[in-house]
């Protein structure tokens, strides 16, 4: 629920602000320096340094590179130079001490001892004649030249630059909070101001490894097969600095974990469009969703939570918007500037008319939404005259006006995909169609496509109503030796549960027979819906039947996806399909805009793009706009859903 409040706050202000990132400098530790002396030099506290350099608490060694916050260290380093001008004679009186004399003459006790060496071995006594040094003090203001500008070379990524200048990836990012995840040739960034001989060169005949959290020399020996001494020999300076999380080590070729390190940041975002970015001018997009904020009770937190829970449109909108926000953040790291307007359509055509009449859409590059059919149709109709593309996130079988982009594939495309898959299988021996009375037309259509197929309908009661089950004898007589494809056409979870349980049992018994005429069942459907994902349906049964279906999205490994990890850290919740859809669609729309002259031209420039769980391949409709015809064929296998290549 906490994620909804943060998203709701952004929606209420209807815009996105820019955060001012703090800038940093670096300091290379010299022999004899302490955290306290460095903090004093840069006008910061030791705590400021430890915050950015937590490893310095454990080990503080010469040649270590420290990150210093220059928002506080914007004052120049000031030192005082003392020049000896002469001496003043002083005869010690009773009760005088070195401390009191130092205070009186504004010198240190060490200065008095330095020019009165007998005091190193003897205590100060009454009557001692001392030479008190007189100094001329000169204040020297030093400029902080601890960083310098650096121009990124061709094919040079962040880890290469971090290695060259002896800092970690995190420290490089701290020095350049706005540099983005993908560096561009000629881009200027800040790096430590090292001498030429201190800059390391990347040798392509070696491998390079990023030190991970909690990795010491023992773990690296197990993982890389290299002892501490071997690593220190390959990496001069490592002995002095010790291991640091994020530092880049030179290793023998093959020992690396840096391959794909940039792509991992995007959780599967199409690399093709990232590499084709050519327009870095600010893009203006609008997002229209039915938040219905006028219905939300803001009097207390409990009232707000109740409003969110009870309004499915607000729930769906907040989920989708959370994905949009994640996409905007990722796009910023690519150096893409966006002006984003968010509108609450309130699920009312009248409100959409008001939004269009009171706001200037003339410079909008694309509109994402609205979600609901009538409000979407209104926006598409009004903006068609300005040739502004309007992208539907979830709409099916829309009126494809010239400016409409239907991002979700049409229903008939899904049906055709699975039918063509079965037809293309040269090993198919038999087709059976199981359906309830609501799907008689689909069953008949399939029968026309597969002339020799057998149709089996749900059992009915005395009133002729579906009982949503079949018996073993209803099916087993229709099975033939070889591969049997069974179409299950229903949206009733009870019927799905009955059929999958029965067929899984039959499949097991048939495969266990000692016969040359084995029978194998593969389950398919032309209409994948919630009934197949109901709690009473066993995923184990679906896996045993290799259940195949066509889908608008693929399944991905949530445990090993950077988008999911970032979403969970931000919202303390796992992203659902609506959130992922919001991310995928926003990424695609904006990346198409910055890699082509317009969304329309991107249809030809970028025929196919793919993201976390969606892919987009737009085709021009004969009568008007554009529709996405890119569909996944997936199947259940070993309790997982995988793409069928």
C-alpha positions as MATLAB code, in Angstrom:
seq = 'XXXXXXXXXXXXXXXXXXXXXXXXXXXXXXXXXXXXXXXXXXXXXXXXXXXXXXXXXXXXXXXXXXXXXXXXXXXXXXXXXXXXXXXXXXXXXXXXXXXXXXXXXXXXXXXXXXXXXXXXXXXXXXXXXXXXXXXXXXXXXXXXXXXXXXXXXXXXXXXXXXXXXXXXXXXXXXXXXXXXXXXXXXXXXXXXXXXXXXXXXXXXXXXXXXXXXXXXXXXXXXXXXXXXXXXXXXXXXXXXXXXXXXXXXXXXXXXXXXXXXXXXXXXXXXXXXXXXXXXXXXXXXXXXXXXXXXXXXXXXXXXXXXXXXXXXXXXXXXXXXXXXXXXXXXXXXXXXXXXXXXXXXXXXXXXXXXXXXXXXXXXXXXXXXXXXXXXXXXXXXXXXXXXXXXXXXXXXXXXXXXXXXXXXXXXXXXXXXXXXXXXXXXXXXXXXXXXXXXXXXXXXXXXXXXXXXXXXXXXXXXXXXXXXXXXXXXXXXXXXXXXXXXXXXXXXXXXXXXXXXXXXXXXXXXXXXXXXXXXXXXXXXXXXXXXXXXXXXXXXXXXXXXXXXXXXXXXXXXXXXXXXXXXXXXXXXXXXXXXXXXXXXXXXXXXXXXXXXXXXXXXXXXXXXXXXXXXXXXXXXXXXXXXXXXXXXXXXXXXXXXXXX';
ca = [
       0.000    0.000    0.000;
       2.946    2.347    0.641;
       3.832    2.355   -3.059;
       0.389    3.722   -3.896;
       0.867    6.742   -1.610;
       4.146    7.710   -3.272;
       2.628    7.359   -6.746;
      -0.519    9.163   -5.644;
       1.569   12.104   -4.449;
       3.132   12.486   -7.902;
      -0.234   12.181   -9.600;
      -1.704   14.889   -7.383;
       0.895   17.402   -8.471;
       0.435   16.227  -12.093;
       4.051   16.453  -13.074;
       7.589   15.329  -12.453;
      10.266   17.369  -10.755;
      14.005   17.193  -11.294;
      16.169   16.302   -8.322;
      19.405   18.194   -7.829;
      22.192   15.669   -7.533;
      25.091   16.310   -5.183;
      28.539   16.633   -6.764;
      31.702   15.040   -5.446;
      35.457   15.274   -5.613;
      38.198   12.748   -4.883;
      41.264   12.631   -2.673;
      44.164   10.189   -2.958;
      45.368    9.355    0.536;
      49.015   10.158    1.181;
      51.252    8.448    3.703;
      50.742    9.879    7.185;
      47.325   11.404    6.489;
      44.367   10.646    8.744;
      40.610   10.869    8.215;
      40.597   13.825   10.603;
      43.279   15.729    8.698;
      41.570   15.081    5.348;
      38.173   16.129    6.746;
      39.700   19.357    8.077;
      41.362   20.035    4.724;
      38.045   19.840    2.861;
      35.855   21.470    5.526;
      33.810   18.313    6.073;
      33.412   15.968    9.039;
      34.908   12.459    9.275;
      31.295   11.200    9.241;
      30.796   12.836    5.815;
      33.774   10.889    4.477;
      32.749    7.606    6.105;
      29.244    7.911    4.632;
      30.646    7.877    1.094;
      33.576    5.590    1.892;
      32.373    2.950    4.381;
      35.431    0.755    3.728;
      37.646    3.502    5.165;
      36.344    2.605    8.643;
      37.832   -0.878    8.343;
      41.045   -0.071    6.512;
      42.657    3.274    5.820;
      45.707    2.997    3.609;
      47.909    5.192    1.458;
      46.912    5.529   -2.231;
      43.256    4.810   -1.457;
      40.901    7.065   -3.428;
      38.277    8.765   -1.224;
      35.086   10.446   -2.416;
      34.629   13.911   -0.882;
      31.288   15.804   -1.061;
      32.230   19.087   -2.717;
      28.854   20.595   -1.898;
      30.444   21.004    1.509;
      34.028   21.117    0.302;
      33.537   24.106   -1.934;
      35.968   26.134    0.163;
      39.623   25.984   -0.884;
      42.101   24.162    1.361;
      43.897   26.674    3.584;
      47.325   26.042    5.160;
      49.561   28.265    7.281;
      53.295   28.506    6.514;
      55.558   29.641    9.391;
      58.874   31.397    8.691;
      61.404   31.854   11.570;
      62.278   35.547   11.967;
      64.303   35.453   15.201;
      64.165   34.747   18.944;
      63.116   36.395   22.160;
      64.909   35.540   25.419;
      62.781   34.514   28.377;
      63.864   33.696   31.945;
      61.534   31.187   33.523;
      59.629   32.275   36.598;
      58.075   30.197   39.350;
      54.985   28.157   38.322;
      55.532   28.792   34.588;
      55.099   25.783   32.318;
      55.696   25.018   28.655;
      51.939   25.168   28.160;
      51.616   28.648   29.709;
      54.640   29.919   27.774;
      53.202   28.569   24.533;
      49.961   30.410   25.222;
      51.813   33.612   26.151;
      53.992   33.712   23.014;
      51.534   31.960   20.641;
      53.856   29.104   19.836;
      53.590   25.357   20.371;
      55.375   23.389   23.102;
      57.207   21.466   20.353;
      58.496   24.769   18.912;
      59.914   25.745   22.329;
      61.586   22.335   22.759;
      62.974   22.438   19.214;
      65.067   25.523   19.985;
      65.804   24.566   23.593;
      66.937   20.962   23.197;
      67.819   20.450   26.882;
      64.063   20.349   27.536;
      63.791   16.990   25.736;
      65.651   15.362   28.668;
      64.888   17.750   31.536;
      61.809   19.393   33.001;
      61.376   23.163   32.952;
      62.777   24.845   36.107;
      62.725   28.333   37.558;
      65.585   30.427   36.189;
      65.998   28.543   32.891;
      66.913   30.865   30.036;
      64.899   30.050   26.925;
      64.979   31.101   23.288;
      61.389   31.695   22.219;
      61.069   31.535   18.397;
      59.341   34.388   16.592;
      57.551   33.341   13.399;
      56.114   35.169   10.465;
      52.948   33.336    9.431;
      51.732   33.302    5.835;
      48.339   31.874    4.840;
      48.425   29.770    1.661;
      45.158   29.037   -0.158;
      45.324   25.825   -2.167;
      42.927   25.103   -5.002;
      41.253   21.688   -4.924;
      42.285   20.087   -8.188;
      41.400   16.547   -7.208;
      39.247   15.800  -10.259;
      39.658   16.563  -13.908;
      37.408   16.342  -16.988;
      37.698   13.237  -19.136;
      36.278   12.567  -22.609;
      34.836    9.072  -23.048;
      36.485    7.137  -25.862;
      34.743    4.873  -28.392;
      33.366    1.628  -26.885;
      34.512    2.721  -23.419;
      32.127    1.683  -20.647;
      31.992    2.628  -16.988;
      33.970   -0.337  -15.677;
      36.882    0.403  -18.028;
      37.108    4.003  -16.802;
      36.768    2.929  -13.150;
      39.631    0.474  -13.639;
      41.856    3.031  -15.393;
      41.550    5.520  -12.535;
      41.623    3.038   -9.671;
      38.130    3.647   -8.293;
      35.013    1.517   -7.911;
      32.011    1.688  -10.207;
      30.006    3.223   -7.364;
      32.654    5.908   -6.823;
      32.671    6.759  -10.539;
      28.877    7.122  -10.421;
      29.137    9.312   -7.315;
      31.544   11.617   -9.157;
      29.116   11.777  -12.104;
      25.533   11.465  -10.818;
      24.072   12.508  -14.187;
      26.270   10.551  -16.585;
      23.683    7.788  -17.233;
      24.203    4.039  -17.503;
      25.332    4.004  -21.133;
      28.289    6.284  -21.887;
      28.516    7.993  -25.254;
      31.709    8.639  -27.196;
      32.897   12.192  -26.523;
      30.832   12.526  -23.331;
      32.656   14.550  -20.646;
      32.792   13.116  -17.138;
      34.816   13.710  -13.970;
      37.670   11.382  -12.974;
      40.374   11.509  -10.265;
      43.234   13.861  -11.133;
      46.005   11.266  -11.278;
      49.457   11.531  -12.763;
      49.842    9.969  -16.198;
      51.913    7.056  -14.863;
      49.214    6.244  -12.293;
      46.515    5.698  -14.940;
      46.116    1.996  -15.763;
      45.411    0.718  -19.254;
      42.862   -1.976  -20.105;
      44.606   -4.938  -21.725;
      42.129   -6.947  -23.813;
      44.200  -10.104  -23.373;
      43.156  -10.177  -19.704;
      39.796  -10.585  -17.997;
      38.357   -8.056  -15.535;
      36.280   -8.766  -12.450;
      34.051   -6.530  -10.304;
      34.410   -7.278   -6.572;
      31.012   -8.131   -5.109;
      29.736   -7.472   -1.547;
      31.247   -9.715    1.155;
      33.929  -11.032   -1.204;
      37.338  -11.399    0.391;
      40.506  -13.004   -0.917;
      39.344  -16.449    0.240;
      36.085  -16.279   -1.755;
      37.912  -14.901   -4.780;
      40.355  -17.809   -4.613;
      37.442  -20.263   -4.707;
      35.710  -18.379   -7.534;
      38.664  -17.285   -9.674;
      41.294  -19.843   -8.698;
      43.732  -17.038   -7.815;
      45.550  -16.559   -4.517;
      45.856  -13.184   -2.795;
      49.472  -12.960   -3.901;
      48.542  -13.656   -7.545;
      45.809  -11.017   -7.504;
      48.169   -8.468   -5.944;
      50.790   -9.239   -8.599;
      48.227   -8.633  -11.359;
      46.903   -5.461   -9.685;
      49.680   -3.140   -8.416;
      48.377   -1.053   -5.535;
      45.928   -3.704   -4.343;
      48.257   -4.613   -1.476;
      48.082   -1.051   -0.154;
      44.371   -0.385   -0.693;
      42.943   -3.851    0.020;
      39.729   -5.144   -1.570;
      36.794   -2.742   -1.965;
      33.272   -3.551   -3.095;
      32.841   -2.482   -6.721;
      36.548   -2.223   -7.545;
      37.709   -3.721  -10.854;
      40.458   -6.349  -10.729;
      42.594   -7.557  -13.614;
      42.345  -11.352  -13.923;
      43.395  -14.048  -16.404;
      41.195  -14.096  -19.501;
      37.902  -15.882  -18.891;
      37.616  -14.890  -15.227;
      35.121  -12.056  -15.554;
      31.652  -11.056  -14.411;
      31.481   -7.864  -16.474;
      29.906   -9.212  -19.667;
      26.496   -7.616  -20.131;
      26.933   -5.383  -17.082;
      25.170   -2.464  -18.791;
      22.288   -4.491  -20.223;
      21.553   -5.899  -16.784;
      20.566   -2.433  -15.599;
      17.478   -2.475  -17.813;
      16.124   -5.908  -16.994;
      15.860   -6.922  -20.635;
      15.178   -3.647  -22.427;
      15.713   -3.913  -26.173;
      19.355   -3.030  -26.786;
      18.676   -2.160  -30.425;
      16.794    1.063  -29.727;
      19.244    2.134  -26.987;
      22.023    2.035  -29.549;
      19.940    3.926  -32.147;
      19.168    7.009  -30.022;
      19.847   10.065  -32.163;
      17.583   12.814  -30.820;
      18.303   14.119  -27.321;
      15.871   17.027  -27.481;
      13.153   17.078  -24.799;
      10.164   14.894  -25.692;
       6.666   15.764  -24.512;
       4.312   12.904  -23.682;
       0.956   12.750  -21.921;
      -0.362    9.887  -19.778;
      -4.140    9.577  -19.322;
      -5.489    7.186  -16.667;
      -8.793    6.844  -14.747;
      -7.457    7.618  -11.266;
     -10.842    9.083  -10.214;
      -9.140   11.118   -7.503;
     -12.403   12.966   -6.914;
     -13.662    9.785   -5.231;
     -10.668    9.364   -2.900;
     -11.181   10.219    0.770;
      -8.089   12.078    1.965;
      -9.295   12.851    5.501;
      -7.272   10.062    7.121;
      -4.773    7.439    5.993;
      -7.376    4.751    6.688;
      -9.881    6.534    4.431;
      -7.326    6.807    1.633;
      -6.400    3.118    1.915;
     -10.052    2.151    1.798;
     -10.619    4.308   -1.293;
      -7.688    2.666   -3.085;
      -8.791   -0.830   -2.114;
     -12.408   -0.336   -3.210;
     -11.792    1.369   -6.557;
     -10.525   -1.042   -9.258;
      -9.860    1.812  -11.693;
      -7.686    3.689   -9.193;
      -5.881    0.445   -8.351;
      -5.176   -0.345  -12.003;
      -4.107    3.236  -12.733;
      -1.667    3.371   -9.812;
      -0.142    0.040  -10.831;
       0.318    1.177  -14.428;
       1.648    4.585  -13.336;
       4.257    2.947  -11.073;
       5.674    1.260  -14.180;
       5.584    4.554  -16.087;
       7.633    6.199  -13.314;
      10.192    3.390  -13.412;
      10.523    3.838  -17.175;
      10.988    7.598  -16.857;
      13.778    7.009  -14.351;
      15.498    4.501  -16.679;
      15.149    6.839  -19.658;
      16.790    9.658  -17.719;
      19.831    7.448  -17.144;
      20.104    7.187  -20.934;
      20.294   10.975  -21.149;
      16.742   11.345  -22.468;
      14.904   14.473  -21.351;
      11.135   14.224  -20.901;
       8.243   16.547  -20.220;
       5.451   14.319  -18.882;
       1.862   15.412  -18.235;
      -0.407   13.127  -16.207;
      -4.195   13.511  -16.509;
      -6.996   11.931  -14.490;
      -9.746   11.025  -16.977;
     -12.078   10.036  -14.092;
     -13.483    7.328  -16.417;
     -15.674   10.045  -17.952;
     -15.862   11.146  -21.596;
     -16.911   14.599  -20.397;
     -13.737   14.932  -18.311;
     -11.641   13.929  -21.328;
     -13.334   16.664  -23.378;
     -12.540   19.185  -20.638;
      -8.864   18.084  -20.518;
      -8.510   18.417  -24.293;
     -10.187   21.823  -24.444;
      -8.294   23.402  -21.515;
      -4.781   22.103  -22.265;
      -2.447   22.675  -25.207;
      -1.591   19.384  -26.934;
      -0.034   20.948  -30.037;
       3.543   20.049  -29.050;
       2.771   16.622  -27.529;
       4.771   13.866  -29.239;
       2.563   10.981  -28.056;
      -0.295   10.172  -25.678;
      -0.360    6.951  -23.649;
      -3.937    6.028  -22.714;
      -6.697    6.381  -21.744;
      -7.388    2.827  -20.543;
     -11.126    2.607  -21.144;
     -12.646    2.247  -24.666;
     -14.961    5.288  -24.804;
     -12.452    7.736  -23.317;
      -9.717    6.390  -25.596;
     -11.942    6.781  -28.652;
     -12.655   10.406  -27.673;
      -8.954   11.294  -27.311;
      -8.013    9.545  -30.568;
     -10.823   11.318  -32.427;
      -9.972   14.799  -31.120;
      -6.194   14.505  -31.642;
      -6.377   12.883  -35.081;
      -6.643   16.288  -36.745;
      -3.256   17.241  -35.195;
      -1.690   13.913  -36.224;
      -0.739   13.198  -32.586;
      -0.256    9.451  -32.014;
      -2.401    7.932  -29.254;
      -1.216    4.593  -27.855;
      -3.674    2.192  -26.230;
      -2.121    0.231  -23.333;
      -4.700   -2.565  -23.083;
      -7.472   -1.985  -25.652;
      -8.452   -4.788  -28.038;
     -10.090   -4.578  -31.464;
     -10.131   -0.770  -31.453;
     -11.333    1.583  -34.155;
      -7.936    2.088  -35.787;
      -7.977    5.756  -36.719;
      -4.899    7.014  -38.534;
      -3.260    8.138  -35.258;
      -4.094    5.045  -33.172;
      -1.464    2.545  -32.020;
      -3.040   -0.601  -30.570;
      -0.192   -2.030  -28.496;
      -2.037   -5.190  -27.490;
      -2.385   -7.750  -30.314;
      -5.871   -8.437  -31.654;
      -7.849  -11.402  -30.339;
      -7.934  -13.141  -33.717;
      -4.134  -12.949  -33.947;
      -3.822  -14.900  -30.694;
      -6.253  -17.515  -31.953;
      -4.496  -17.818  -35.307;
      -1.093  -18.189  -33.627;
      -2.029  -21.316  -31.684;
      -4.036  -22.797  -34.567;
      -1.125  -22.332  -36.965;
       1.218  -23.879  -34.405;
      -0.881  -27.049  -34.278;
      -1.235  -27.118  -38.071;
       2.508  -26.732  -38.521;
       3.315  -29.710  -36.304;
       4.046  -32.476  -38.763;
       3.810  -35.050  -35.962;
       0.197  -34.279  -35.024;
      -1.946  -37.405  -35.348;
      -5.261  -36.332  -33.860;
      -7.214  -33.267  -32.655;
      -9.908  -33.251  -29.957;
     -11.980  -30.175  -29.045;
     -13.381  -29.875  -25.494;
     -15.810  -26.988  -24.975;
     -18.756  -25.764  -22.933;
     -22.002  -24.381  -24.387;
     -20.701  -20.779  -24.265;
     -17.956  -21.699  -26.736;
     -19.893  -23.747  -29.286;
     -19.091  -21.272  -32.065;
     -15.349  -21.543  -31.326;
     -15.599  -25.344  -31.306;
     -17.359  -25.327  -34.670;
     -14.787  -22.942  -36.115;
     -11.978  -25.253  -34.987;
     -13.846  -28.214  -36.464;
     -13.846  -26.474  -39.861;
     -10.078  -25.961  -39.561;
      -9.418  -29.546  -38.448;
     -11.914  -31.638  -40.416;
     -11.162  -34.910  -38.653;
     -11.328  -33.431  -35.137;
     -13.756  -34.765  -32.525;
     -15.823  -32.334  -30.414;
     -16.616  -33.256  -26.803;
     -18.931  -30.934  -24.864;
     -19.326  -30.512  -21.121;
     -21.848  -32.814  -19.453;
     -25.224  -31.142  -18.832;
     -27.925  -31.446  -16.189;
     -31.613  -32.185  -16.788;
     -32.240  -28.505  -17.596;
     -29.620  -28.568  -20.341;
     -27.165  -26.452  -18.347;
     -23.424  -27.116  -18.273;
     -22.218  -29.200  -15.338;
     -18.642  -28.232  -16.305;
     -17.116  -31.688  -16.322;
     -16.439  -34.597  -18.638;
     -15.812  -38.266  -17.863;
     -12.819  -40.361  -18.861;
     -14.936  -42.373  -21.277;
     -16.032  -39.137  -22.984;
     -12.417  -38.516  -24.016;
     -10.448  -41.733  -24.059;
     -12.381  -43.216  -26.980;
     -11.417  -40.232  -29.150;
      -7.672  -40.589  -28.490;
      -5.485  -42.146  -31.133;
      -1.974  -43.517  -31.182;
       0.680  -40.828  -31.452;
       0.344  -37.142  -30.697;
      -3.104  -35.905  -29.659;
      -3.721  -32.144  -29.459;
      -6.656  -31.258  -27.194;
      -8.216  -27.778  -27.525;
      -9.924  -26.688  -24.286;
     -12.328  -23.781  -24.902;
     -13.899  -22.400  -21.723;
     -13.688  -19.596  -19.195;
     -14.969  -21.725  -16.297;
     -12.216  -22.616  -13.776;
     -14.117  -25.703  -12.571;
     -14.224  -27.118  -16.092;
     -10.501  -26.354  -16.564;
      -9.699  -28.088  -13.268;
     -11.755  -31.162  -14.205;
     -10.309  -31.518  -17.702;
      -6.655  -30.925  -16.764;
      -6.855  -33.363  -13.854;
      -8.509  -36.017  -15.995;
      -6.169  -35.590  -18.989;
      -3.027  -35.556  -16.804;
      -4.112  -38.858  -15.277;
      -4.920  -40.344  -18.690;
      -1.617  -39.110  -20.117;
       0.320  -40.768  -17.301;
      -1.464  -44.115  -17.671;
      -1.139  -44.106  -21.456;
       2.583  -43.373  -21.331;
       3.074  -46.149  -18.830;
       1.666  -48.777  -21.169;
       4.027  -51.326  -22.696;
       2.811  -50.805  -26.225;
       4.116  -49.744  -29.596;
       1.054  -47.527  -29.982;
       1.614  -44.957  -27.242;
      -0.670  -41.955  -27.009;
       0.599  -38.504  -26.015;
      -1.697  -35.602  -25.052;
      -0.757  -31.923  -25.523;
      -3.264  -29.381  -24.195;
      -3.849  -26.083  -26.057;
      -6.411  -23.258  -26.074;
      -7.288  -20.390  -28.394;
      -8.564  -18.318  -25.453;
      -6.130  -18.056  -22.551;
      -8.049  -16.446  -19.671;
      -8.208  -16.241  -15.884;
      -9.879  -19.653  -15.604;
      -6.571  -21.345  -16.462;
      -4.803  -19.405  -13.695;
      -7.418  -20.077  -11.007;
      -6.290  -21.509   -7.666;
      -8.220  -24.732   -8.212;
      -6.252  -25.465  -11.405;
      -3.052  -27.442  -10.812;
       0.085  -26.086  -12.486;
       1.513  -29.572  -12.135;
      -1.274  -30.931  -14.336;
      -0.721  -28.157  -16.888;
       2.993  -28.990  -16.990;
       2.305  -32.706  -17.484;
       0.106  -31.789  -20.459;
       2.670  -29.319  -21.922;
      -0.128  -26.745  -21.992;
       0.475  -24.368  -24.958;
      -1.169  -21.006  -25.592;
      -0.559  -17.707  -27.378;
       0.065  -14.669  -25.172;
       0.667  -10.939  -25.443;
       3.434  -11.187  -22.847;
       6.048  -13.684  -21.787;
       6.954  -14.813  -18.303;
      10.300  -13.785  -16.817;
      12.444  -14.796  -13.853;
      11.533  -12.352  -11.085;
      14.380  -13.560   -8.866;
      17.051  -12.487  -11.346;
      15.695   -9.313  -12.925;
      17.146   -5.881  -12.173;
      13.840   -4.109  -12.913;
      12.069   -6.257  -10.304;
      14.826   -5.678   -7.744;
      14.754   -1.924   -8.285;
      10.940   -1.864   -8.135;
      10.923   -3.860   -4.894;
      13.522   -1.593   -3.284;
      11.513    1.495   -4.264;
       7.953    0.331   -3.531;
       8.532   -2.618   -1.166;
       6.308   -4.730   -3.426;
       6.709   -7.054   -6.398;
       5.564   -5.469   -9.690;
       2.398   -6.988  -11.112;
       1.560   -7.304  -14.821;
       0.030   -3.819  -14.995;
       3.191   -2.234  -13.569;
       5.426   -4.155  -15.989;
       3.096   -3.179  -18.840;
       3.411    0.488  -17.867;
       7.202    0.184  -17.906;
       7.438   -1.712  -21.200;
       5.014    0.518  -23.091;
       6.540    3.802  -21.876;
      10.058    2.612  -22.691;
       8.983    1.591  -26.184;
       7.077    4.780  -26.996;
       9.882    7.106  -25.857;
      12.732    5.074  -27.362;
      10.882    5.017  -30.674;
      10.482    8.809  -30.510;
      14.191    9.445  -29.885;
      15.445    6.923  -32.454;
      13.153    7.993  -35.330;
      11.664   11.235  -36.625;
       8.255   10.241  -35.247;
       6.330    7.330  -33.795;
       4.903    6.724  -37.275;
       8.333    6.420  -38.910;
       9.541    4.114  -36.127;
       7.193    1.435  -37.486;
       9.598    0.977  -40.402;
      12.797    2.060  -38.632;
      12.343   -0.369  -35.715;
      10.216   -3.304  -36.906;
      10.543   -5.284  -33.654;
      11.364   -4.222  -30.099;
      11.335   -6.299  -26.925;
      11.348   -5.452  -23.239;
      10.751   -7.226  -19.933;
       7.625   -9.176  -20.880;
       6.312   -7.509  -24.049;
       7.405   -7.081  -27.642;
       6.103   -4.644  -30.219;
       5.970   -5.042  -33.993;
       3.492   -2.533  -35.412;
       1.777   -3.076  -38.745;
      -0.198   -0.492  -40.726;
      -3.876   -1.317  -40.953;
      -5.351   -0.925  -44.469;
      -8.101    1.377  -43.222;
      -6.150    3.479  -40.736;
      -3.855    3.139  -37.780;
      -1.406    0.606  -36.442;
      -1.679   -2.657  -34.534;
       0.891   -4.820  -32.778;
       1.055   -8.282  -34.311;
       3.898   -9.629  -32.171;
       2.776  -12.590  -30.079;
       4.515  -15.075  -27.806;
       3.873  -18.803  -27.974;
       4.467  -20.222  -24.494;
       3.996  -23.500  -22.673;
       4.000  -24.974  -19.173;
       7.068  -27.094  -18.540;
       8.424  -28.326  -15.210;
       6.145  -25.941  -13.277;
       7.452  -22.974  -15.274;
       6.065  -21.046  -18.233;
       8.637  -20.793  -21.010;
       8.652  -19.353  -24.498;
       8.381  -21.804  -27.367;
      10.995  -20.800  -29.918;
];
